[in-house]
């Protein structure tokens, strides 16, 4: 884990990603999974802010953009994101539900 003196990464997500997370939040609430859903998102956010390169698996670089694309999994989520180390920014590409989860039908 990175040292406590390091500045956290800024996490950026599109409106499309936010909308999808809200839709799943509503489905999670209806399924009685709201607490687990919220806890998972908080855990993911913490990992992306503080240790995005050690949490996720690196997939490939975009050298011209100085990004490393990564994928991380937590609970029912697979998260694809890019990390710009120099600017300390994490760009969320997408969240996906792992196959077979009950929230999948609500997406």
Biopython code that builds the backbone (N, CA, C, O; Angstrom):
import numpy as np
from Bio.PDB.StructureBuilder import StructureBuilder

atoms = [
    (1, "UNK", "N", (0.839, -1.175, 0.000)),
    (1, "UNK", "CA", (0.000, 0.000, 0.000)),
    (1, "UNK", "C", (0.878, 1.230, 0.000)),
    (1, "UNK", "O", (1.970, 1.215, 0.569)),
    (2, "UNK", "N", (0.416, 2.298, -0.632)),
    (2, "UNK", "CA", (1.210, 3.512, -0.716)),
    (2, "UNK", "C", (1.270, 4.198, 0.635)),
    (2, "UNK", "O", (0.397, 4.015, 1.483)),
    (3, "UNK", "N", (2.313, 4.989, 0.820)),
    (3, "UNK", "CA", (2.516, 5.673, 2.081)),
    (3, "UNK", "C", (1.444, 6.698, 2.368)),
    (3, "UNK", "O", (0.834, 7.240, 1.445)),
    (4, "UNK", "N", (1.210, 6.969, 3.639)),
    (4, "UNK", "CA", (0.133, 7.884, 4.032)),
    (4, "UNK", "C", (0.438, 9.330, 3.650)),
    (4, "UNK", "O", (-0.474, 10.156, 3.618)),
    (5, "UNK", "N", (1.712, 9.659, 3.357)),
    (5, "UNK", "CA", (2.067, 11.029, 2.988)),
    (5, "UNK", "C", (1.780, 11.336, 1.520)),
    (5, "UNK", "O", (1.820, 12.498, 1.116)),
    (6, "UNK", "N", (1.491, 10.310, 0.717)),
    (6, "UNK", "CA", (1.224, 10.522, -0.702)),
    (6, "UNK", "C", (-0.161, 11.113, -0.913)),
    (6, "UNK", "O", (-1.108, 10.802, -0.190)),
    (7, "UNK", "N", (-0.255, 11.967, -1.918)),
    (7, "UNK", "CA", (-1.527, 12.582, -2.279)),
    (7, "UNK", "C", (-2.405, 11.527, -2.945)),
    (7, "UNK", "O", (-1.935, 10.819, -3.836)),
    (8, "UNK", "N", (-3.672, 11.403, -2.535)),
    (8, "UNK", "CA", (-4.544, 10.431, -3.192)),
    (8, "UNK", "C", (-4.775, 10.781, -4.660)),
    (8, "UNK", "O", (-4.662, 11.937, -5.068)),
    (9, "UNK", "N", (-5.097, 9.762, -5.433)),
    (9, "UNK", "CA", (-5.467, 9.971, -6.831)),
    (9, "UNK", "C", (-6.865, 10.583, -6.878)),
    (9, "UNK", "O", (-7.696, 10.327, -6.007)),
    (10, "UNK", "N", (-7.109, 11.385, -7.893)),
    (10, "UNK", "CA", (-8.450, 11.901, -8.141)),
    (10, "UNK", "C", (-9.135, 10.899, -9.054)),
    (10, "UNK", "O", (-8.569, 10.502, -10.072)),
    (11, "UNK", "N", (-10.342, 10.488, -8.704)),
    (11, "UNK", "CA", (-11.092, 9.499, -9.482)),
    (11, "UNK", "C", (-12.137, 10.234, -10.316)),
    (11, "UNK", "O", (-12.945, 11.000, -9.790)),
    (12, "UNK", "N", (-12.106, 9.985, -11.634)),
    (12, "UNK", "CA", (-12.995, 10.658, -12.580)),
    (12, "UNK", "C", (-13.857, 9.604, -13.267)),
    (12, "UNK", "O", (-13.355, 8.583, -13.738)),
    (13, "UNK", "N", (-15.155, 9.869, -13.317)),
    (13, "UNK", "CA", (-16.076, 8.952, -14.002)),
    (13, "UNK", "C", (-17.074, 9.756, -14.814)),
    (13, "UNK", "O", (-17.430, 10.875, -14.443)),
    (14, "UNK", "N", (-17.519, 9.193, -15.907)),
    (14, "UNK", "CA", (-18.462, 9.867, -16.790)),
    (14, "UNK", "C", (-19.868, 9.845, -16.190)),
    (14, "UNK", "O", (-20.155, 9.107, -15.248)),
    (15, "UNK", "N", (-20.717, 10.664, -16.758)),
    (15, "UNK", "CA", (-22.113, 10.672, -16.339)),
    (15, "UNK", "C", (-22.766, 9.322, -16.639)),
    (15, "UNK", "O", (-23.616, 8.856, -15.880)),
    (16, "UNK", "N", (-22.369, 8.702, -17.741)),
    (16, "UNK", "CA", (-22.898, 7.384, -18.097)),
    (16, "UNK", "C", (-22.572, 6.357, -17.005)),
    (16, "UNK", "O", (-23.429, 5.559, -16.626)),
    (17, "UNK", "N", (-21.341, 6.380, -16.505)),
    (17, "UNK", "CA", (-20.948, 5.464, -15.431)),
    (17, "UNK", "C", (-21.747, 5.767, -14.171)),
    (17, "UNK", "O", (-22.243, 4.848, -13.519)),
    (18, "UNK", "N", (-21.880, 7.039, -13.821)),
    (18, "UNK", "CA", (-22.662, 7.413, -12.628)),
    (18, "UNK", "C", (-24.107, 6.946, -12.755)),
    (18, "UNK", "O", (-24.678, 6.421, -11.799)),
    (19, "UNK", "N", (-24.701, 7.136, -13.936)),
    (19, "UNK", "CA", (-26.086, 6.713, -14.147)),
    (19, "UNK", "C", (-26.241, 5.205, -13.972)),
    (19, "UNK", "O", (-27.210, 4.744, -13.369)),
    (20, "UNK", "N", (-25.285, 4.437, -14.498)),
    (20, "UNK", "CA", (-25.344, 2.984, -14.357)),
    (20, "UNK", "C", (-25.256, 2.574, -12.895)),
    (20, "UNK", "O", (-25.978, 1.681, -12.451)),
    (21, "UNK", "N", (-24.369, 3.227, -12.145)),
    (21, "UNK", "CA", (-24.241, 2.904, -10.723)),
    (21, "UNK", "C", (-25.530, 3.224, -9.961)),
    (21, "UNK", "O", (-25.910, 2.491, -9.048)),
    (22, "UNK", "N", (-26.200, 4.315, -10.335)),
    (22, "UNK", "CA", (-27.482, 4.664, -9.706)),
    (22, "UNK", "C", (-28.550, 3.625, -10.022)),
    (22, "UNK", "O", (-29.328, 3.250, -9.146)),
    (23, "UNK", "N", (-28.593, 3.163, -11.256)),
    (23, "UNK", "CA", (-29.572, 2.129, -11.634)),
    (23, "UNK", "C", (-29.350, 0.856, -10.819)),
    (23, "UNK", "O", (-30.295, 0.264, -10.299)),
    (24, "UNK", "N", (-28.089, 0.448, -10.718)),
    (24, "UNK", "CA", (-27.798, -0.747, -9.927)),
    (24, "UNK", "C", (-28.078, -0.514, -8.452)),
    (24, "UNK", "O", (-28.481, -1.442, -7.751)),
    (25, "UNK", "N", (-27.872, 0.713, -7.963)),
    (25, "UNK", "CA", (-28.163, 1.023, -6.560)),
    (25, "UNK", "C", (-29.647, 0.827, -6.274)),
    (25, "UNK", "O", (-30.018, 0.283, -5.234)),
    (26, "UNK", "N", (-30.483, 1.265, -7.189)),
    (26, "UNK", "CA", (-31.922, 1.073, -7.019)),
    (26, "UNK", "C", (-32.273, -0.415, -7.012)),
    (26, "UNK", "O", (-33.078, -0.862, -6.194)),
    (27, "UNK", "N", (-31.675, -1.172, -7.914)),
    (27, "UNK", "CA", (-31.918, -2.619, -7.952)),
    (27, "UNK", "C", (-31.402, -3.287, -6.678)),
    (27, "UNK", "O", (-32.052, -4.186, -6.144)),
    (28, "UNK", "N", (-30.244, -2.856, -6.193)),
    (28, "UNK", "CA", (-29.676, -3.412, -4.957)),
    (28, "UNK", "C", (-30.586, -3.110, -3.774)),
    (28, "UNK", "O", (-30.791, -3.964, -2.912)),
    (29, "UNK", "N", (-31.124, -1.915, -3.731)),
    (29, "UNK", "CA", (-32.043, -1.534, -2.659)),
    (29, "UNK", "C", (-33.276, -2.426, -2.678)),
    (29, "UNK", "O", (-33.711, -2.915, -1.636)),
    (30, "UNK", "N", (-33.834, -2.635, -3.857)),
    (30, "UNK", "CA", (-35.024, -3.482, -3.986)),
    (30, "UNK", "C", (-34.734, -4.935, -3.629)),
    (30, "UNK", "O", (-35.612, -5.652, -3.150)),
    (31, "UNK", "N", (-33.493, -5.366, -3.865)),
    (31, "UNK", "CA", (-33.108, -6.748, -3.562)),
    (31, "UNK", "C", (-32.624, -6.921, -2.123)),
    (31, "UNK", "O", (-32.245, -8.023, -1.725)),
    (32, "UNK", "N", (-32.635, -5.843, -1.344)),
    (32, "UNK", "CA", (-32.163, -5.934, 0.034)),
    (32, "UNK", "C", (-30.652, -5.978, 0.160)),
    (32, "UNK", "O", (-30.124, -6.447, 1.169)),
    (33, "UNK", "N", (-29.950, -5.490, -0.861)),
    (33, "UNK", "CA", (-28.482, -5.530, -0.884)),
    (33, "UNK", "C", (-27.847, -4.141, -0.809)),
    (33, "UNK", "O", (-26.674, -3.973, -1.141)),
    (34, "UNK", "N", (-28.618, -3.155, -0.375)),
    (34, "UNK", "CA", (-28.127, -1.776, -0.394)),
    (34, "UNK", "C", (-26.855, -1.595, 0.423)),
    (34, "UNK", "O", (-25.930, -0.916, -0.020)),
    (35, "UNK", "N", (-26.795, -2.190, 1.603)),
    (35, "UNK", "CA", (-25.607, -2.023, 2.458)),
    (35, "UNK", "C", (-24.362, -2.636, 1.813)),
    (35, "UNK", "O", (-23.296, -2.021, 1.804)),
    (36, "UNK", "N", (-24.503, -3.845, 1.276)),
    (36, "UNK", "CA", (-23.368, -4.498, 0.630)),
    (36, "UNK", "C", (-22.936, -3.717, -0.608)),
    (36, "UNK", "O", (-21.743, -3.578, -0.877)),
    (37, "UNK", "N", (-23.900, -3.216, -1.349)),
    (37, "UNK", "CA", (-23.620, -2.440, -2.554)),
    (37, "UNK", "C", (-22.821, -1.187, -2.196)),
    (37, "UNK", "O", (-21.789, -0.906, -2.806)),
    (38, "UNK", "N", (-23.296, -0.448, -1.220)),
    (38, "UNK", "CA", (-22.616, 0.776, -0.804)),
    (38, "UNK", "C", (-21.222, 0.477, -0.248)),
    (38, "UNK", "O", (-20.266, 1.190, -0.554)),
    (39, "UNK", "N", (-21.107, -0.560, 0.558)),
    (39, "UNK", "CA", (-19.792, -0.937, 1.100)),
    (39, "UNK", "C", (-18.810, -1.288, -0.015)),
    (39, "UNK", "O", (-17.637, -0.921, 0.046)),
    (40, "UNK", "N", (-19.295, -2.002, -1.036)),
    (40, "UNK", "CA", (-18.424, -2.375, -2.154)),
    (40, "UNK", "C", (-17.944, -1.141, -2.903)),
    (40, "UNK", "O", (-16.765, -1.039, -3.241)),
    (41, "UNK", "N", (-18.856, -0.197, -3.167)),
    (41, "UNK", "CA", (-18.450, 1.019, -3.875)),
    (41, "UNK", "C", (-17.467, 1.851, -3.055)),
    (41, "UNK", "O", (-16.537, 2.436, -3.611)),
    (42, "UNK", "N", (-17.664, 1.907, -1.747)),
    (42, "UNK", "CA", (-16.725, 2.640, -0.885)),
    (42, "UNK", "C", (-15.347, 1.981, -0.901)),
    (42, "UNK", "O", (-14.327, 2.669, -0.949)),
    (43, "UNK", "N", (-15.319, 0.664, -0.861)),
    (43, "UNK", "CA", (-14.045, -0.059, -0.898)),
    (43, "UNK", "C", (-13.327, 0.191, -2.217)),
    (43, "UNK", "O", (-12.126, 0.461, -2.238)),
    (44, "UNK", "N", (-14.062, 0.099, -3.310)),
    (44, "UNK", "CA", (-13.470, 0.333, -4.630)),
    (44, "UNK", "C", (-12.935, 1.758, -4.732)),
    (44, "UNK", "O", (-11.819, 1.972, -5.207)),
    (45, "UNK", "N", (-13.719, 2.721, -4.292)),
    (45, "UNK", "CA", (-13.294, 4.128, -4.335)),
    (45, "UNK", "C", (-12.010, 4.329, -3.541)),
    (45, "UNK", "O", (-11.108, 5.038, -3.990)),
    (46, "UNK", "N", (-11.918, 3.712, -2.368)),
    (46, "UNK", "CA", (-10.713, 3.811, -1.545)),
    (46, "UNK", "C", (-9.507, 3.209, -2.256)),
    (46, "UNK", "O", (-8.423, 3.792, -2.251)),
    (47, "UNK", "N", (-9.698, 2.041, -2.868)),
    (47, "UNK", "CA", (-8.595, 1.403, -3.597)),
    (47, "UNK", "C", (-8.149, 2.262, -4.776)),
    (47, "UNK", "O", (-6.951, 2.396, -5.027)),
    (48, "UNK", "N", (-9.104, 2.844, -5.500)),
    (48, "UNK", "CA", (-8.757, 3.664, -6.661)),
    (48, "UNK", "C", (-8.063, 4.955, -6.244)),
    (48, "UNK", "O", (-7.182, 5.434, -6.958)),
    (49, "UNK", "N", (-8.437, 5.518, -5.118)),
    (49, "UNK", "CA", (-7.814, 6.758, -4.644)),
    (49, "UNK", "C", (-6.417, 6.534, -4.083)),
    (49, "UNK", "O", (-5.546, 7.394, -4.211)),
    (50, "UNK", "N", (-6.208, 5.388, -3.466)),
    (50, "UNK", "CA", (-4.972, 5.198, -2.715)),
    (50, "UNK", "C", (-3.991, 4.177, -3.279)),
    (50, "UNK", "O", (-2.793, 4.273, -3.016)),
    (51, "UNK", "N", (-4.470, 3.206, -4.046)),
    (51, "UNK", "CA", (-3.562, 2.180, -4.562)),
    (51, "UNK", "C", (-4.065, 1.564, -5.866)),
    (51, "UNK", "O", (-4.194, 0.343, -5.961)),
    (52, "UNK", "N", (-4.346, 2.387, -6.861)),
    (52, "UNK", "CA", (-4.946, 1.853, -8.090)),
    (52, "UNK", "C", (-4.053, 0.880, -8.853)),
    (52, "UNK", "O", (-4.559, -0.041, -9.495)),
    (53, "UNK", "N", (-2.752, 1.065, -8.797)),
    (53, "UNK", "CA", (-1.860, 0.177, -9.556)),
    (53, "UNK", "C", (-1.622, -1.149, -8.850)),
    (53, "UNK", "O", (-1.377, -2.157, -9.512)),
    (54, "UNK", "N", (-1.689, -1.172, -7.531)),
    (54, "UNK", "CA", (-1.492, -2.439, -6.833)),
    (54, "UNK", "C", (-2.805, -3.176, -6.612)),
    (54, "UNK", "O", (-2.797, -4.388, -6.399)),
    (55, "UNK", "N", (-3.941, -2.470, -6.659)),
    (55, "UNK", "CA", (-5.232, -3.149, -6.502)),
    (55, "UNK", "C", (-5.615, -3.898, -7.780)),
    (55, "UNK", "O", (-5.921, -5.090, -7.735)),
    (56, "UNK", "N", (-5.598, -3.219, -8.886)),
    (56, "UNK", "CA", (-6.029, -3.831, -10.142)),
    (56, "UNK", "C", (-4.885, -4.504, -10.879)),
    (56, "UNK", "O", (-3.709, -4.282, -10.592)),
    (57, "UNK", "N", (-5.267, -5.327, -11.828)),
    (57, "UNK", "CA", (-4.287, -5.978, -12.693)),
    (57, "UNK", "C", (-4.047, -5.098, -13.909)),
    (57, "UNK", "O", (-5.002, -4.696, -14.573)),
    (58, "UNK", "N", (-2.780, -4.787, -14.218)),
    (58, "UNK", "CA", (-2.515, -3.987, -15.418)),
    (58, "UNK", "C", (-2.868, -4.781, -16.678)),
    (58, "UNK", "O", (-2.553, -5.966, -16.785)),
    (59, "UNK", "N", (-3.518, -4.118, -17.617)),
    (59, "UNK", "CA", (-3.920, -4.762, -18.867)),
    (59, "UNK", "C", (-2.996, -4.366, -20.007)),
    (59, "UNK", "O", (-2.427, -5.227, -20.680)),
    (60, "UNK", "N", (-2.845, -3.065, -20.225)),
    (60, "UNK", "CA", (-2.009, -2.565, -21.315)),
    (60, "UNK", "C", (-1.782, -1.073, -21.111)),
    (60, "UNK", "O", (-2.583, -0.399, -20.464)),
    (61, "UNK", "N", (-0.674, -0.555, -21.672)),
    (61, "UNK", "CA", (-0.412, 0.886, -21.576)),
    (61, "UNK", "C", (-0.947, 1.637, -22.795)),
    (61, "UNK", "O", (-1.018, 1.094, -23.897)),
    (62, "UNK", "N", (-1.312, 2.869, -22.576)),
    (62, "UNK", "CA", (-1.512, 3.838, -23.652)),
    (62, "UNK", "C", (-0.378, 4.838, -23.480)),
    (62, "UNK", "O", (-0.546, 5.877, -22.843)),
    (63, "UNK", "N", (0.776, 4.517, -24.052)),
    (63, "UNK", "CA", (1.981, 5.316, -23.813)),
    (63, "UNK", "C", (1.800, 6.768, -24.232)),
    (63, "UNK", "O", (2.265, 7.671, -23.536)),
    (64, "UNK", "N", (1.132, 7.008, -25.357)),
    (64, "UNK", "CA", (0.955, 8.377, -25.839)),
    (64, "UNK", "C", (0.084, 9.213, -24.895)),
    (64, "UNK", "O", (0.165, 10.441, -24.912)),
    (65, "UNK", "N", (-0.740, 8.570, -24.080)),
    (65, "UNK", "CA", (-1.567, 9.272, -23.095)),
    (65, "UNK", "C", (-0.986, 9.173, -21.681)),
    (65, "UNK", "O", (-1.516, 9.760, -20.738)),
    (66, "UNK", "N", (0.102, 8.426, -21.552)),
    (66, "UNK", "CA", (0.729, 8.170, -20.262)),
    (66, "UNK", "C", (-0.242, 7.496, -19.290)),
    (66, "UNK", "O", (-0.250, 7.796, -18.096)),
    (67, "UNK", "N", (-1.062, 6.581, -19.821)),
    (67, "UNK", "CA", (-2.033, 5.842, -19.018)),
    (67, "UNK", "C", (-1.688, 4.359, -18.979)),
    (67, "UNK", "O", (-1.181, 3.794, -19.948)),
    (68, "UNK", "N", (-1.970, 3.755, -17.856)),
    (68, "UNK", "CA", (-1.914, 2.310, -17.722)),
    (68, "UNK", "C", (-3.347, 1.852, -17.481)),
    (68, "UNK", "O", (-3.974, 2.248, -16.499)),
    (69, "UNK", "N", (-3.857, 1.026, -18.370)),
    (69, "UNK", "CA", (-5.205, 0.500, -18.206)),
    (69, "UNK", "C", (-5.155, -0.703, -17.270)),
    (69, "UNK", "O", (-4.277, -1.559, -17.376)),
    (70, "UNK", "N", (-6.122, -0.748, -16.350)),
    (70, "UNK", "CA", (-6.163, -1.803, -15.337)),
    (70, "UNK", "C", (-7.577, -2.337, -15.178)),
    (70, "UNK", "O", (-8.548, -1.735, -15.638)),
    (71, "UNK", "N", (-7.666, -3.475, -14.518)),
    (71, "UNK", "CA", (-8.947, -4.085, -14.197)),
    (71, "UNK", "C", (-8.887, -4.590, -12.768)),
    (71, "UNK", "O", (-7.947, -5.283, -12.378)),
    (72, "UNK", "N", (-9.905, -4.233, -11.987)),
    (72, "UNK", "CA", (-9.998, -4.711, -10.614)),
    (72, "UNK", "C", (-11.357, -5.324, -10.362)),
    (72, "UNK", "O", (-12.345, -4.942, -10.990)),
    (73, "UNK", "N", (-11.410, -6.285, -9.436)),
    (73, "UNK", "CA", (-12.655, -6.961, -9.098)),
    (73, "UNK", "C", (-12.878, -6.871, -7.595)),
    (73, "UNK", "O", (-11.979, -7.118, -6.791)),
    (74, "UNK", "N", (-14.100, -6.512, -7.247)),
    (74, "UNK", "CA", (-14.507, -6.518, -5.839)),
    (74, "UNK", "C", (-15.989, -6.827, -5.777)),
    (74, "UNK", "O", (-16.790, -6.211, -6.480)),
    (75, "UNK", "N", (-16.348, -7.777, -4.942)),
    (75, "UNK", "CA", (-17.708, -8.259, -4.739)),
    (75, "UNK", "C", (-18.337, -8.633, -6.071)),
    (75, "UNK", "O", (-17.941, -9.636, -6.665)),
    (76, "UNK", "N", (-19.306, -7.862, -6.563)),
    (76, "UNK", "CA", (-19.978, -8.195, -7.827)),
    (76, "UNK", "C", (-19.474, -7.357, -8.997)),
    (76, "UNK", "O", (-19.979, -7.477, -10.113)),
    (77, "UNK", "N", (-18.481, -6.513, -8.744)),
    (77, "UNK", "CA", (-18.039, -5.550, -9.753)),
    (77, "UNK", "C", (-16.706, -5.891, -10.385)),
    (77, "UNK", "O", (-15.772, -6.330, -9.714)),
    (78, "UNK", "N", (-16.636, -5.685, -11.680)),
    (78, "UNK", "CA", (-15.387, -5.649, -12.420)),
    (78, "UNK", "C", (-15.252, -4.200, -12.886)),
    (78, "UNK", "O", (-16.154, -3.671, -13.536)),
    (79, "UNK", "N", (-14.141, -3.563, -12.561)),
    (79, "UNK", "CA", (-13.933, -2.152, -12.880)),
    (79, "UNK", "C", (-12.741, -2.032, -13.818)),
    (79, "UNK", "O", (-11.650, -2.513, -13.514)),
    (80, "UNK", "N", (-12.956, -1.391, -14.957)),
    (80, "UNK", "CA", (-11.853, -1.090, -15.873)),
    (80, "UNK", "C", (-11.558, 0.398, -15.763)),
    (80, "UNK", "O", (-12.464, 1.232, -15.777)),
    (81, "UNK", "N", (-10.261, 0.717, -15.653)),
    (81, "UNK", "CA", (-9.867, 2.108, -15.419)),
    (81, "UNK", "C", (-8.452, 2.360, -15.913)),
    (81, "UNK", "O", (-7.646, 1.441, -16.057)),
    (82, "UNK", "N", (-8.177, 3.631, -16.168)),
    (82, "UNK", "CA", (-6.847, 4.055, -16.569)),
    (82, "UNK", "C", (-6.208, 4.874, -15.468)),
    (82, "UNK", "O", (-6.881, 5.649, -14.790)),
    (83, "UNK", "N", (-4.905, 4.700, -15.291)),
    (83, "UNK", "CA", (-4.168, 5.420, -14.255)),
    (83, "UNK", "C", (-3.113, 6.302, -14.909)),
    (83, "UNK", "O", (-2.276, 5.826, -15.676)),
    (84, "UNK", "N", (-3.164, 7.587, -14.598)),
    (84, "UNK", "CA", (-2.125, 8.530, -15.015)),
    (84, "UNK", "C", (-1.334, 8.866, -13.757)),
    (84, "UNK", "O", (-1.763, 9.674, -12.933)),
    (85, "UNK", "N", (-0.161, 8.226, -13.623)),
    (85, "UNK", "CA", (0.633, 8.399, -12.404)),
    (85, "UNK", "C", (1.118, 9.824, -12.217)),
    (85, "UNK", "O", (1.090, 10.352, -11.105)),
    (86, "UNK", "N", (1.563, 10.452, -13.302)),
    (86, "UNK", "CA", (2.113, 11.804, -13.201)),
    (86, "UNK", "C", (1.112, 12.816, -12.681)),
    (86, "UNK", "O", (1.455, 13.668, -11.861)),
    (87, "UNK", "N", (-0.119, 12.730, -13.150)),
    (87, "UNK", "CA", (-1.168, 13.664, -12.722)),
    (87, "UNK", "C", (-1.994, 13.119, -11.557)),
    (87, "UNK", "O", (-2.859, 13.813, -11.023)),
    (88, "UNK", "N", (-1.721, 11.878, -11.171)),
    (88, "UNK", "CA", (-2.429, 11.212, -10.073)),
    (88, "UNK", "C", (-3.941, 11.249, -10.276)),
    (88, "UNK", "O", (-4.706, 11.681, -9.414)),
    (89, "UNK", "N", (-4.338, 10.769, -11.473)),
    (89, "UNK", "CA", (-5.750, 10.700, -11.829)),
    (89, "UNK", "C", (-6.088, 9.276, -12.245)),
    (89, "UNK", "O", (-5.309, 8.616, -12.933)),
    (90, "UNK", "N", (-7.247, 8.814, -11.823)),
    (90, "UNK", "CA", (-7.802, 7.536, -12.253)),
    (90, "UNK", "C", (-9.051, 7.844, -13.066)),
    (90, "UNK", "O", (-9.961, 8.522, -12.589)),
    (91, "UNK", "N", (-9.089, 7.342, -14.293)),
    (91, "UNK", "CA", (-10.228, 7.522, -15.181)),
    (91, "UNK", "C", (-10.996, 6.207, -15.241)),
    (91, "UNK", "O", (-10.465, 5.200, -15.710)),
    (92, "UNK", "N", (-12.235, 6.206, -14.772)),
    (92, "UNK", "CA", (-13.045, 4.999, -14.827)),
    (92, "UNK", "C", (-13.551, 4.811, -16.255)),
    (92, "UNK", "O", (-14.212, 5.693, -16.803)),
    (93, "UNK", "N", (-13.248, 3.684, -16.846)),
    (93, "UNK", "CA", (-13.785, 3.359, -18.169)),
    (93, "UNK", "C", (-15.195, 2.795, -18.011)),
    (93, "UNK", "O", (-16.142, 3.266, -18.640)),
    (94, "UNK", "N", (-15.315, 1.766, -17.147)),
    (94, "UNK", "CA", (-16.630, 1.182, -16.922)),
    (94, "UNK", "C", (-16.638, 0.291, -15.692)),
    (94, "UNK", "O", (-15.607, -0.225, -15.261)),
    (95, "UNK", "N", (-17.817, 0.128, -15.149)),
    (95, "UNK", "CA", (-18.117, -0.884, -14.145)),
    (95, "UNK", "C", (-18.947, -1.934, -14.867)),
    (95, "UNK", "O", (-19.801, -1.600, -15.689)),
    (96, "UNK", "N", (-18.699, -3.192, -14.565)),
    (96, "UNK", "CA", (-19.533, -4.280, -15.067)),
    (96, "UNK", "C", (-19.882, -5.189, -13.905)),
    (96, "UNK", "O", (-19.102, -5.347, -12.967)),
    (97, "UNK", "N", (-21.053, -5.779, -13.976)),
    (97, "UNK", "CA", (-21.425, -6.788, -12.987)),
    (97, "UNK", "C", (-20.826, -8.118, -13.406)),
    (97, "UNK", "O", (-20.781, -8.448, -14.591)),
    (98, "UNK", "N", (-20.371, -8.872, -12.426)),
    (98, "UNK", "CA", (-19.906, -10.224, -12.728)),
    (98, "UNK", "C", (-21.090, -11.049, -13.206)),
    (98, "UNK", "O", (-22.203, -10.875, -12.708)),
    (99, "UNK", "N", (-20.873, -11.932, -14.151)),
    (99, "UNK", "CA", (-21.969, -12.710, -14.730)),
    (99, "UNK", "C", (-22.749, -13.499, -13.664)),
    (99, "UNK", "O", (-22.191, -14.054, -12.718)),
    (100, "UNK", "N", (-24.066, -13.513, -13.876)),
    (100, "UNK", "CA", (-24.919, -14.314, -13.016)),
    (100, "UNK", "C", (-25.420, -13.629, -11.768)),
    (100, "UNK", "O", (-26.195, -14.220, -11.018)),
    (101, "UNK", "N", (-25.003, -12.398, -11.520)),
    (101, "UNK", "CA", (-25.492, -11.731, -10.321)),
    (101, "UNK", "C", (-26.908, -11.239, -10.544)),
    (101, "UNK", "O", (-27.270, -10.864, -11.659)),
    (102, "UNK", "N", (-27.714, -11.238, -9.483)),
    (102, "UNK", "CA", (-29.134, -10.871, -9.601)),
    (102, "UNK", "C", (-29.351, -9.446, -10.062)),
    (102, "UNK", "O", (-30.399, -9.156, -10.640)),
    (103, "UNK", "N", (-28.407, -8.539, -9.834)),
    (103, "UNK", "CA", (-28.579, -7.147, -10.297)),
    (103, "UNK", "C", (-28.395, -7.046, -11.794)),
    (103, "UNK", "O", (-28.776, -6.046, -12.402)),
    (104, "UNK", "N", (-27.817, -8.070, -12.393)),
    (104, "UNK", "CA", (-27.542, -8.044, -13.830)),
    (104, "UNK", "C", (-28.817, -7.858, -14.647)),
    (104, "UNK", "O", (-28.791, -7.176, -15.671)),
    (105, "UNK", "N", (-29.906, -8.436, -14.226)),
    (105, "UNK", "CA", (-31.158, -8.322, -14.964)),
    (105, "UNK", "C", (-31.730, -6.919, -14.898)),
    (105, "UNK", "O", (-32.547, -6.543, -15.738)),
    (106, "UNK", "N", (-31.305, -6.129, -13.894)),
    (106, "UNK", "CA", (-31.798, -4.758, -13.770)),
    (106, "UNK", "C", (-30.978, -3.743, -14.518)),
    (106, "UNK", "O", (-31.261, -2.549, -14.426)),
    (107, "UNK", "N", (-29.958, -4.173, -15.265)),
    (107, "UNK", "CA", (-29.091, -3.216, -15.960)),
    (107, "UNK", "C", (-29.582, -2.844, -17.321)),
    (107, "UNK", "O", (-28.945, -2.048, -18.010)),
]
sb = StructureBuilder()
sb.init_structure("model")
sb.init_model(0)
sb.init_chain("A")
sb.init_seg("    ")
for serial, (resi, resn, name, xyz) in enumerate(atoms, 1):
    if name == "N":
        sb.init_residue(resn, " ", resi, " ")
    sb.init_atom(name, np.array(xyz, "f"), 0.0, 1.0, " ", f" {name:<3s}", serial, name[0])
structure = sb.get_structure()
